[in-house]
Amino acid sequence: MSYTSSDLSVLAYANNFTLWHYTTTESAVTGAGYFNNAAAMLRVGDLLIANVDTDGTPATKFYVVTGNTGSVVTITLYS
């Protein structure tokens, strides 16, 4: 599977920062180019809460958008 735009939603927006939520049955969202189709929306510094593997062993992970060239989005696990 891959990124599904209807599974990405805004939780909060203020001062050029967006808190996003994404849900998926996939176990990871960090594959190369996973969020590239959302490049027009995601900005460097945005926080993304992801509920992954929702049909197996669900987990919640926090990611930061660390790069966006306008067509390639990079996210990193928040620590």
N, C-alpha and C positions, 0 to 999 in steps of 0.2 A: 504494500500500500504506500501511499504518499500523502503529502499535505492535502488537507481538505479545508477550503476556505470557510465553510459554514461551521467548522469546529473551533475557529479562532474568534474570540470575542474580547471586547474592552471591558475591564473591570473598573478602571479609574483613569482619568486624564487630568493633569494639571501641570502648568509651567513647563510645557514641552516634554513631559514625561508621561509614558503610558504604561499601565499595569495590564498585562494581557492574561487571558486564560485560554488554554488549548487542551482538548481532550482527544484521545486516540486509543484504538485497540492495539496499536503497535507498541513494542517494548522500548523503542528509542526514537528520539526526534533530532538527533545530532548528526545524522548522516549528511554527506556532502550535498549541499544545495537543498536540504529539506524544506526550508522556508523561503526559497528564492521567489516563489510566486507571490509572496507577501512583502516583497522588497519595497513597494510603494508605501506601505503602512508602518513597517517596523523601523525604528530608529536606534542608533547606537545609544546604549544606556538604558533602553527600555527593559523592563523585567517581565518575564514570561513564566507563569505557573502552568505546569503541564501535568495533567493526569494521564499516565501512560498505562498500557496493558490492561485497559478497563474490562476486558473480557477474560482475563486470566488471573494474574496476581497483581492487582492494581497498586500503583505507587504514585506519589506526588513528588515532582522535582521542580526546582527553581532554576531558571536560566537567565542570563543577561545577554542582550544583543551586543556583541563586541565588534561587529563589522557589518557594513552595508555599502556596497559599491553602487547601488542603484539597481543591480540585477543579481548580486550574490550576497546572501545573508549568512553571517556566522554567529552562532550562539555558543555560549560557554556555560557549563554547570556552575551555578552560584555557590560559593563556599565562604 
